[in-house]
Amino acid sequence: MRWLARLALPLGLAAMLIFPTAASAQLRSSGLTHLYNSDRGVTTQSDMAFWGNLAITGDYAGFRVFDITNPAAPVLRGTATCTASPPTVASPAGQGDISVWRNLVFRSVDTAQTSPACATRTAVTTGTGFEGIDIFDISNPAAPREVAHVATDCGSHTHTLVPDLANNRVLLYISSYPAAFLSATPTPWGNTCERITATGAEGHDKISIVEVPLSNPAAARVIAEPRMNLAGPGFQGIAGFKGCHDISVFLELGIAAGACLTEGVVIDISSPAAPTVSHRLVNPAIDFCARRTPDPAPPGAPSPNPLCLWHSATFTWDGKYMVFGDEAGGGVTPECSSEDPPNRGAFWLHRVSSPTFPIASFKIPRVQPFPTQTCTAHIMNFIPINDRYVLPSSWYYGGTSVINWTNLASPSEMAYFEIEPGTAGMTNTNTWTTYWYNDYVYANDIDRGFDVFTLDVPWRTNAWQLPRFNPQTQERVIRCGGPTRVTRLQAGRPAVLRDRLTVLGGQPVVGAVVRLRGAGVNLARRTNASGQTVFRFTPRRA
């Protein structure tokens, strides 16, 4: 998710874009089979979310709803357009971060608008305006219907969906920061946006929490604005720029990973409406831009840059590790040239049990040949499968990369898909989002639109199926069930024990080793296609 929409050039300098000829440009791909593309239309594409057989693809003007029952041939079911005039590449409401719950779609608005009403708004050119969250009903995907709009301070650059079904609601954690519209005076819709204006002032150092009652989504409202206490002593970033860029939650663990402008944090969400920071992370390769470091700089510290950015985060499905992405340069600078160090714009792996320092990192090995070509780690998720950690991810012009992180200390790129600018007859990759969902890799690309791939590995269909997937919301740890205990077996009498292992609502665990110990028995069996094991034995003791 890009942090800056534009770069200012010093007077007297002109921007020069250098592209190779069509003859020298190329498609670079390995390990991924491309199945489908729906071009972007006229506006920039952004994030995605999934519910059952629907994929909701966000863009700068609204969103599209695809039926992916057949992933090789998705069917466009409907479109929502949030602009009073025909959409353009840079349509008015910002990147339009997306999430979905049942028939409700939530969309971030991060540029001041003349009106909260989706279909009639235009961007404010002077003064203040509406920013926050749009809520749509897609019960009829062909005709998405506006349900509500909630204003939030400094808008919503991204948001994270937190289901709270015990209270018949979902919560939205709103990540925002003071980038454009600035005012300490509430707009007619109640939102403000303030940077630090004096020594000791807090500025916009918070997230907003929006409550959406599932029985009455039109009653959605801000219920809390917890402080994060970001950017402590030694901060030397852009004055007043506090706030989180992305927050990823793991509900069963009761924690969240906060990728913030100034630092990475781990957040306790055991009380979902009152999150608190529990750990602050340290990574000189990212923090160097925002914090003063000893003079001389520590070994391996990169040269100064206007912006290093804790950008995104996700967890392994067993809940043991989390990965943070660094969008060095804010998503508008190249970081994959031959001169760029491997620790700028990379992914970083942390242990959940002791998260403060990273234990490994990864950056794509494919050097980008264009000196102005944006390339950093962007958005990702782990494939939900036993015995391996595999991370599909997006890299802007670096396209889609699939990272094998099973060897924690030495991750490697196992597959990729990239089309260089100027390739004859093909639109280049400039990939915003890449996710794994139910046996396929889906990408939403700034320039290309919606892409679908298969990962060319024999275990592809062994991954667990998900009933839904929101980008920053992991609900349940994927693990095998506990051992079955059997009592009152009689010595010398034949016995039969049947056990079945399932995960995620009854999906069978195939090929797992189940061991039976006790009463003079020590046996092992693998689960069958139904996740079942059958032990036949005669115990020597009762």
ABEGO torsion letter per residue (X at the ends): XBABABBBBBBGBBBBBBBBBAAABBBBBBGBBBABBBBAEABBBBBBBBBEABBBBBBAAEBBBBBAABAABBBBABBBBBBABBBBABBAAEAGBBBBBEABBBBBBABBBABABAAABBBBABEBBBBEBBBBBAABAABBBBABBBBBBGEBABBBBBBBAAAGBBBBBBBBBBABBBBABBBAAGBBBBBBABBGBAEBBBBBBBBBBAABAAABBBABBBBAGBGBBGBABBBGBBEBABBBBBAAAGBBBBBBAABBBBBBAABAABBBBABBBBBAAAAAAABBBBOBBBBGBBBBBABBBBABBBBBAAGABBBBBBBBGGGABBAABAABBAABGBBBBBBAABAABBABBBBBABBBABAABBBBBBBBBBBBBBGBBBBBBBAEAAEBBBBBAABAABBBBABBBBBBBGBBGBBBBBBABBBBBGGBBBBBBAAAEBBBBBBBBAAAAABBBBABBBAABBABBBBBBBBBBBBGBBBGBBBBBBBBBBBGGGBBBBGBBBBBBEGGBBBBBBBBAAGBBBBBBBBABX
